[in-house]
């Protein structure tokens, strides 16, 4: 599912981009310059994914905490 224009790609979209970048790095005929560019791009995507996962984890913890407090 695609996000609206101007918004950050979703986690699934970033994972797909990361997979494509990995596949590009695994090709035998990639030049050193292209490999470095792909590696740099992959690291930026990975950093974005980590941030997205962290935000979701914080939301889950907050919801869990609220549910626990409401149960008391």
N, CA, C and O atoms as CSV, one atom per row, in Angstrom:
chain,resi,resn,atom,element,x,y,z
A,1,UNK,N,N,0.848,-1.176,0.000
A,1,UNK,CA,C,0.000,0.000,0.000
A,1,UNK,C,C,0.893,1.239,0.000
A,1,UNK,O,O,1.822,1.329,0.802
A,2,UNK,N,N,0.629,2.167,-0.867
A,2,UNK,CA,C,1.467,3.354,-1.022
A,2,UNK,C,C,0.949,4.488,-0.157
A,2,UNK,O,O,-0.257,4.634,0.039
A,3,UNK,N,N,1.862,5.281,0.352
A,3,UNK,CA,C,1.513,6.437,1.173
A,3,UNK,C,C,1.216,7.637,0.290
A,3,UNK,O,O,1.610,7.675,-0.875
A,4,UNK,N,N,0.529,8.603,0.845
A,4,UNK,CA,C,0.220,9.836,0.111
A,4,UNK,C,C,1.506,10.598,-0.191
A,4,UNK,O,O,2.516,10.437,0.493
A,5,UNK,N,N,1.448,11.428,-1.227
A,5,UNK,CA,C,2.621,12.202,-1.640
A,5,UNK,C,C,3.099,13.072,-0.488
A,5,UNK,O,O,2.296,13.663,0.234
A,6,UNK,N,N,4.430,13.143,-0.323
A,6,UNK,CA,C,5.013,13.965,0.715
A,6,UNK,C,C,5.200,13.262,2.040
A,6,UNK,O,O,5.820,13.821,2.944
A,7,UNK,N,N,4.691,12.068,2.182
A,7,UNK,CA,C,4.838,11.317,3.425
A,7,UNK,C,C,5.948,10.285,3.296
A,7,UNK,O,O,6.281,9.834,2.200
A,8,UNK,N,N,6.498,9.931,4.419
A,8,UNK,CA,C,7.552,8.929,4.497
A,8,UNK,C,C,6.998,7.555,4.091
A,8,UNK,O,O,5.880,7.206,4.469
A,9,UNK,N,N,7.771,6.778,3.326
A,9,UNK,CA,C,7.309,5.433,2.965
A,9,UNK,C,C,7.102,4.582,4.220
A,9,UNK,O,O,7.783,4.771,5.228
A,10,UNK,N,N,6.168,3.657,4.147
A,10,UNK,CA,C,5.898,2.782,5.270
A,10,UNK,C,C,7.009,1.762,5.464
A,10,UNK,O,O,7.901,1.630,4.626
A,11,UNK,N,N,6.944,1.056,6.559
A,11,UNK,CA,C,7.954,0.066,6.899
A,11,UNK,C,C,8.050,-1.022,5.831
A,11,UNK,O,O,9.150,-1.430,5.459
A,12,UNK,N,N,6.911,-1.491,5.340
A,12,UNK,CA,C,6.918,-2.534,4.315
A,12,UNK,C,C,7.593,-2.046,3.033
A,12,UNK,O,O,8.352,-2.778,2.398
A,13,UNK,N,N,7.303,-0.799,2.667
A,13,UNK,CA,C,7.927,-0.227,1.471
A,13,UNK,C,C,9.443,-0.104,1.654
A,13,UNK,O,O,10.208,-0.376,0.729
A,14,UNK,N,N,9.865,0.301,2.837
A,14,UNK,CA,C,11.295,0.414,3.104
A,14,UNK,C,C,11.972,-0.947,3.114
A,14,UNK,O,O,13.104,-1.077,2.648
A,15,UNK,N,N,11.291,-1.968,3.641
A,15,UNK,CA,C,11.863,-3.316,3.594
A,15,UNK,C,C,12.031,-3.781,2.153
A,15,UNK,O,O,13.025,-4.426,1.822
A,16,UNK,N,N,11.063,-3.456,1.291
A,16,UNK,CA,C,11.156,-3.826,-0.131
A,16,UNK,C,C,12.337,-3.113,-0.787
A,16,UNK,O,O,13.072,-3.719,-1.567
A,17,UNK,N,N,12.523,-1.832,-0.474
A,17,UNK,CA,C,13.667,-1.089,-1.003
A,17,UNK,C,C,14.982,-1.696,-0.512
A,17,UNK,O,O,15.942,-1.819,-1.272
A,18,UNK,N,N,15.010,-2.068,0.757
A,18,UNK,CA,C,16.216,-2.669,1.328
A,18,UNK,C,C,16.531,-3.993,0.649
A,18,UNK,O,O,17.690,-4.280,0.351
A,19,UNK,N,N,15.508,-4.797,0.405
A,19,UNK,CA,C,15.699,-6.076,-0.291
A,19,UNK,C,C,16.242,-5.859,-1.691
A,19,UNK,O,O,17.142,-6.578,-2.124
A,20,UNK,N,N,15.703,-4.873,-2.407
A,20,UNK,CA,C,16.186,-4.565,-3.759
A,20,UNK,C,C,17.643,-4.106,-3.723
A,20,UNK,O,O,18.431,-4.454,-4.603
A,21,UNK,N,N,17.993,-3.331,-2.714
A,21,UNK,CA,C,19.373,-2.861,-2.566
A,21,UNK,C,C,20.315,-4.034,-2.289
A,21,UNK,O,O,21.416,-4.092,-2.838
A,22,UNK,N,N,19.889,-4.951,-1.453
A,22,UNK,CA,C,20.698,-6.140,-1.150
A,22,UNK,C,C,20.905,-6.975,-2.410
A,22,UNK,O,O,22.011,-7.444,-2.679
A,23,UNK,N,N,19.831,-7.155,-3.182
A,23,UNK,CA,C,19.940,-7.914,-4.431
A,23,UNK,C,C,20.933,-7.248,-5.381
A,23,UNK,O,O,21.718,-7.926,-6.043
A,24,UNK,N,N,20.893,-5.919,-5.442
A,24,UNK,CA,C,21.831,-5.190,-6.298
A,24,UNK,C,C,23.271,-5.408,-5.827
A,24,UNK,O,O,24.175,-5.569,-6.647
A,25,UNK,N,N,23.483,-5.414,-4.516
A,25,UNK,CA,C,24.830,-5.631,-3.969
A,25,UNK,C,C,25.329,-7.054,-4.228
A,25,UNK,O,O,26.535,-7.282,-4.321
A,26,UNK,N,N,24.411,-8.001,-4.344
A,26,UNK,CA,C,24.795,-9.397,-4.540
A,26,UNK,C,C,25.112,-9.740,-5.988
A,26,UNK,O,O,25.579,-10.844,-6.271
A,27,UNK,N,N,24.865,-8.811,-6.913
A,27,UNK,CA,C,25.196,-9.091,-8.306
A,27,UNK,C,C,26.709,-9.141,-8.474
A,27,UNK,O,O,27.442,-8.394,-7.825
A,28,UNK,N,N,27.164,-10.023,-9.346
A,28,UNK,CA,C,28.602,-10.231,-9.515
A,28,UNK,C,C,29.284,-9.111,-10.292
A,28,UNK,O,O,30.478,-8.872,-10.112
A,29,UNK,N,N,28.546,-8.431,-11.145
A,29,UNK,CA,C,29.176,-7.438,-12.015
A,29,UNK,C,C,29.036,-6.000,-11.524
A,29,UNK,O,O,29.178,-5.068,-12.316
A,30,UNK,N,N,28.761,-5.801,-10.243
A,30,UNK,CA,C,28.607,-4.456,-9.707
A,30,UNK,C,C,29.986,-3.823,-9.501
A,30,UNK,O,O,30.906,-4.460,-8.989
A,31,UNK,N,N,30.107,-2.570,-9.906
A,31,UNK,CA,C,31.383,-1.870,-9.738
A,31,UNK,C,C,31.549,-1.452,-8.281
A,31,UNK,O,O,30.581,-1.415,-7.522
A,32,UNK,N,N,32.761,-1.144,-7.907
A,32,UNK,CA,C,33.041,-0.713,-6.545
A,32,UNK,C,C,32.266,0.560,-6.205
A,32,UNK,O,O,31.725,0.692,-5.107
A,33,UNK,N,N,32.217,1.485,-7.147
A,33,UNK,CA,C,31.496,2.739,-6.918
A,33,UNK,C,C,30.000,2.490,-6.723
A,33,UNK,O,O,29.377,3.059,-5.827
A,34,UNK,N,N,29.436,1.632,-7.574
A,34,UNK,CA,C,28.015,1.307,-7.454
A,34,UNK,C,C,27.732,0.542,-6.163
A,34,UNK,O,O,26.700,0.755,-5.527
A,35,UNK,N,N,28.644,-0.345,-5.779
A,35,UNK,CA,C,28.486,-1.105,-4.542
A,35,UNK,C,C,28.496,-0.163,-3.340
A,35,UNK,O,O,27.690,-0.312,-2.421
A,36,UNK,N,N,29.403,0.801,-3.351
A,36,UNK,CA,C,29.469,1.756,-2.250
A,36,UNK,C,C,28.206,2.602,-2.189
A,36,UNK,O,O,27.680,2.853,-1.104
A,37,UNK,N,N,27.712,3.045,-3.346
A,37,UNK,CA,C,26.486,3.843,-3.388
A,37,UNK,C,C,25.296,3.019,-2.882
A,37,UNK,O,O,24.468,3.524,-2.123
A,38,UNK,N,N,25.212,1.764,-3.298
A,38,UNK,CA,C,24.126,0.895,-2.854
A,38,UNK,C,C,24.223,0.624,-1.357
A,38,UNK,O,O,23.210,0.607,-0.657
A,39,UNK,N,N,25.431,0.414,-0.871
A,39,UNK,CA,C,25.645,0.185,0.555
A,39,UNK,C,C,25.201,1.408,1.353
A,39,UNK,O,O,24.503,1.271,2.358
A,40,UNK,N,N,25.599,2.597,0.914
A,40,UNK,CA,C,25.222,3.838,1.600
A,40,UNK,C,C,23.707,4.014,1.610
A,40,UNK,O,O,23.119,4.391,2.623
A,41,UNK,N,N,23.083,3.732,0.458
A,41,UNK,CA,C,21.621,3.827,0.368
A,41,UNK,C,C,20.964,2.824,1.317
A,41,UNK,O,O,20.002,3.155,2.011
A,42,UNK,N,N,21.484,1.610,1.341
A,42,UNK,CA,C,20.941,0.580,2.223
A,42,UNK,C,C,21.051,0.951,3.687
A,42,UNK,O,O,20.137,0.685,4.468
A,43,UNK,N,N,22.159,1.562,4.066
A,43,UNK,CA,C,22.341,1.965,5.455
A,43,UNK,C,C,21.355,3.076,5.839
A,43,UNK,O,O,20.850,3.103,6.961
A,44,UNK,N,N,21.090,3.983,4.906
A,44,UNK,CA,C,20.110,5.045,5.181
A,44,UNK,C,C,18.706,4.455,5.324
A,44,UNK,O,O,17.944,4.857,6.203
A,45,UNK,N,N,18.372,3.501,4.456
A,45,UNK,CA,C,17.062,2.843,4.546
A,45,UNK,C,C,16.953,2.085,5.864
A,45,UNK,O,O,15.918,2.136,6.528
A,46,UNK,N,N,18.015,1.387,6.242
A,46,UNK,CA,C,18.022,0.626,7.495
A,46,UNK,C,C,17.836,1.549,8.698
A,46,UNK,O,O,17.112,1.209,9.634
A,47,UNK,N,N,18.474,2.698,8.678
A,47,UNK,CA,C,18.325,3.668,9.759
A,47,UNK,C,C,16.873,4.138,9.843
A,47,UNK,O,O,16.326,4.280,10.937
A,48,UNK,N,N,16.256,4.375,8.696
A,48,UNK,CA,C,14.853,4.784,8.663
A,48,UNK,C,C,13.964,3.672,9.228
A,48,UNK,O,O,13.053,3.939,10.013
A,49,UNK,N,N,14.232,2.424,8.826
A,49,UNK,CA,C,13.454,1.284,9.335
A,49,UNK,C,C,13.579,1.172,10.852
A,49,UNK,O,O,12.586,0.950,11.546
A,50,UNK,N,N,14.789,1.325,11.360
A,50,UNK,CA,C,14.996,1.251,12.807
A,50,UNK,C,C,14.197,2.323,13.530
A,50,UNK,O,O,13.614,2.058,14.581
A,51,UNK,N,N,14.162,3.531,12.977
A,51,UNK,CA,C,13.370,4.602,13.580
A,51,UNK,C,C,11.886,4.285,13.563
A,51,UNK,O,O,11.176,4.541,14.535
A,52,UNK,N,N,11.421,3.729,12.453
A,52,UNK,CA,C,10.007,3.365,12.349
A,52,UNK,C,C,9.655,2.261,13.349
A,52,UNK,O,O,8.606,2.317,13.990
A,53,UNK,N,N,10.513,1.277,13.481
A,53,UNK,CA,C,10.273,0.188,14.427
A,53,UNK,C,C,10.279,0.718,15.854
A,53,UNK,O,O,9.444,0.321,16.666
A,54,UNK,N,N,11.210,1.609,16.165
A,54,UNK,CA,C,11.254,2.206,17.497
A,54,UNK,C,C,9.961,2.946,17.824
A,54,UNK,O,O,9.443,2.837,18.936
A,55,UNK,N,N,9.435,3.707,16.848
A,55,UNK,CA,C,8.186,4.438,17.079
A,55,UNK,C,C,7.028,3.475,17.352
A,55,UNK,O,O,6.209,3.716,18.239
A,56,UNK,N,N,6.968,2.389,16.590
A,56,UNK,CA,C,5.888,1.409,16.793
A,56,UNK,C,C,6.031,0.750,18.163
A,56,UNK,O,O,5.038,0.562,18.866
A,57,UNK,N,N,7.257,0.399,18.544
A,57,UNK,CA,C,7.475,-0.219,19.857
A,57,UNK,C,C,7.028,0.710,20.978
A,57,UNK,O,O,6.408,0.264,21.944
A,58,UNK,N,N,7.337,1.995,20.858
A,58,UNK,CA,C,6.919,2.957,21.879
A,58,UNK,C,C,5.406,3.063,21.942
A,58,UNK,O,O,4.834,3.184,23.026
A,59,UNK,N,N,4.749,3.020,20.780
A,59,UNK,CA,C,3.292,3.081,20.758
A,59,UNK,C,C,2.697,1.845,21.422
A,59,UNK,O,O,1.730,1.951,22.176
A,60,UNK,N,N,3.267,0.675,21.149
A,60,UNK,CA,C,2.776,-0.568,21.753
A,60,UNK,C,C,2.963,-0.519,23.267
A,60,UNK,O,O,2.060,-0.888,24.019
A,61,UNK,N,N,4.131,-0.066,23.714
A,61,UNK,CA,C,4.379,0.040,25.152
A,61,UNK,C,C,3.395,1.002,25.810
A,61,UNK,O,O,2.895,0.734,26.903
A,62,UNK,N,N,3.121,2.114,25.148
A,62,UNK,CA,C,2.180,3.092,25.689
A,62,UNK,C,C,0.779,2.488,25.782
A,62,UNK,O,O,0.095,2.657,26.791
A,63,UNK,N,N,0.353,1.782,24.731
A,63,UNK,CA,C,-0.972,1.150,24.749
A,63,UNK,C,C,-1.053,0.063,25.819
A,63,UNK,O,O,-2.063,-0.065,26.510
A,64,UNK,N,N,0.015,-0.711,25.946
A,64,UNK,CA,C,0.059,-1.769,26.949
A,64,UNK,C,C,-0.011,-1.171,28.350
A,64,UNK,O,O,-0.723,-1.671,29.220
A,65,UNK,N,N,0.741,-0.094,28.549
A,65,UNK,CA,C,0.736,0.589,29.838
A,65,UNK,C,C,-0.646,1.141,30.157
A,65,UNK,O,O,-1.116,1.027,31.288
A,66,UNK,N,N,-1.292,1.734,29.172
A,66,UNK,CA,C,-2.645,2.281,29.392
A,66,UNK,C,C,-3.633,1.161,29.701
A,66,UNK,O,O,-4.495,1.312,30.567
A,67,UNK,N,N,-3.511,0.049,29.001
A,67,UNK,CA,C,-4.393,-1.083,29.261
A,67,UNK,C,C,-4.197,-1.653,30.644
A,67,UNK,O,O,-5.159,-2.040,31.307
A,68,UNK,N,N,-2.948,-1.707,31.085
A,68,UNK,CA,C,-2.635,-2.221,32.418
A,68,UNK,C,C,-3.207,-1.297,33.485
A,68,UNK,O,O,-3.765,-1.759,34.479
A,69,UNK,N,N,-3.068,0.005,33.277
A,69,UNK,CA,C,-3.593,0.967,34.256
A,69,UNK,C,C,-5.107,0.945,34.302
A,69,UNK,O,O,-5.697,1.085,35.374
A,70,UNK,N,N,-5.756,0.769,33.134
A,70,UNK,CA,C,-7.213,0.720,33.102
A,70,UNK,C,C,-7.754,-0.545,33.774
A,70,UNK,O,O,-8.858,-0.545,34.319
A,71,UNK,N,N,-6.963,-1.624,33.726
A,71,UNK,CA,C,-7.397,-2.887,34.327
A,71,UNK,C,C,-7.357,-2.821,35.842
A,71,UNK,O,O,-8.044,-3.587,36.519
A,72,UNK,N,N,-6.559,-1.912,36.376
A,72,UNK,CA,C,-6.447,-1.791,37.836
A,72,UNK,C,C,-7.625,-1.068,38.341
A,72,UNK,O,O,-7.745,-0.849,39.546
